[in-house]
Amino acid sequence: MKFLDDNFLLRGKTAQELYHSVAKNLPIIDYHCHLNPAEIAADRRYETITEAWLGGDHYKWRLMRIFGVDEEYITGKADDFEKFLAYAKTLECAIGNPLYHWTHLEMRHFFGIDEALTESNAREL
């Protein structure tokens, strides 16, 4: 089973069959989302991925702080790409952390990107 394919975390045939035939097309109800519900209701369009991903996600902020990223690149005045680059660099050291999987699942689902986000490919992605 390759990393992040259509059967990611679905270990057996029964799990795969149930997911693909029942759950896959159901709406996601996420009570623990870091996006503002009012912005979702208003169908807000974010200018950059940094706004959506790093604008209010304290889990990503915490990971970056643990990694030693200066606050300027987390909630400070650095530009959006600099913040995104700092997150990408941090993520490379977070294999095994749920944020690693969540980030890559979101990239695959919303943007069709199947490769790992790294500091070296952040601009391209």
N, C-alpha and C positions, 0 to 999 in steps of 0.2 A: 504494500500500500504506500503510494507516494505521499509526501507531505502536502497537506491542504488540497487533496483531490475531492471529488464529489462525495466521497465516503469518509471524510475526515472525522475521526472519533467514533465511527460506526463500525464496531469490531466484528460483527457477525452478519450472516445473511438476513436474519430476522430483523435486526436493527436497521439494516439498509433498506429492506422491503417496507417496513413500517414508516421510516422517514420519507422515502421517495414517493410512496403511494398515499400517505396520509398527511404528514406534518409539513412537508416541504413548502406547500403553497398556502399554509395557514398564516394569518397575520401574526406578527411578533408583538407581544404585549410586554413591554419592558418597564417595570416599576422602578428600576434602579438605573435610570439613564442620566447621563451628564449633559444632555442637551436641554435647553429651556423649553418647557411644554408650550409656552406662549409663542415661541419662535417656530416650533413645529406646527402649531395650529395656524400660524400666519404663513406657513410655507416659506420661511426665510431661506434665502439663497446666500450661502456663505461665499465671501470673496476668495478665500483660500482654504486649503485643507487645515492650515494652522488654526484658523478661527474656529473651525468645527472640532478639531481634535484636541487642541491645547488651550482653547479659550476658557474652559471651566472644568477640566477633568483633573481632579486632585490626585487621582491615582497616577496619572502620567507625570504630574508635577512632583509627586513624592519620589517616583523612580528616578527622575532627573536629579533631584536634590541628593538622593542617596548616592548617585553616581558622581556627585561633585560639580554639577553644572551650576554656573553662576546664575543668580536670580534674574539678572538682566535677560537671560535666554529662556526663562520660564514664564514669569509674569511681568517682566520688566519692559524696557523700551527697545529691545532689539527688534529688528524687522522680522516679518513673518517667516521669511526663508531661513534666516539665522536660527530662529526658534525651531523650525522644522528640522534643520540640519542637526541641531543639538539633540533633538529627540531621536533622530535616526541613528546617531552615534551611540546614544545611550541604549537604544533597542538592541544593537548588536551584542551587547553584554547581558541581555536579559533573557536569553534562551532558557526556557523552563518556567518563566514568569507568565501568568495568564495574559498580560499585556502584549507579549510577543505574539501569541496566537490570535488574540482579538484584533490587533493591528493588521495582521496579514489576512485574516478572514474578511475584515472590512475592505481591505484593498482588493481582494479577489471578488467579493460580492458586488461592490459599488463601482469599481473601476476596471475590473477584468485583469488585474495585475497578479500574476502567479509567482513573481520572484520576490525574494526577501528584500526588505528595505534596509539599505546600508548607507553609511556616510558617503561612500563613493558613487552610489547610483541615485541619491536623493533628488538631485536636480532633474535628472532624466525622468524619474517616476513622477 
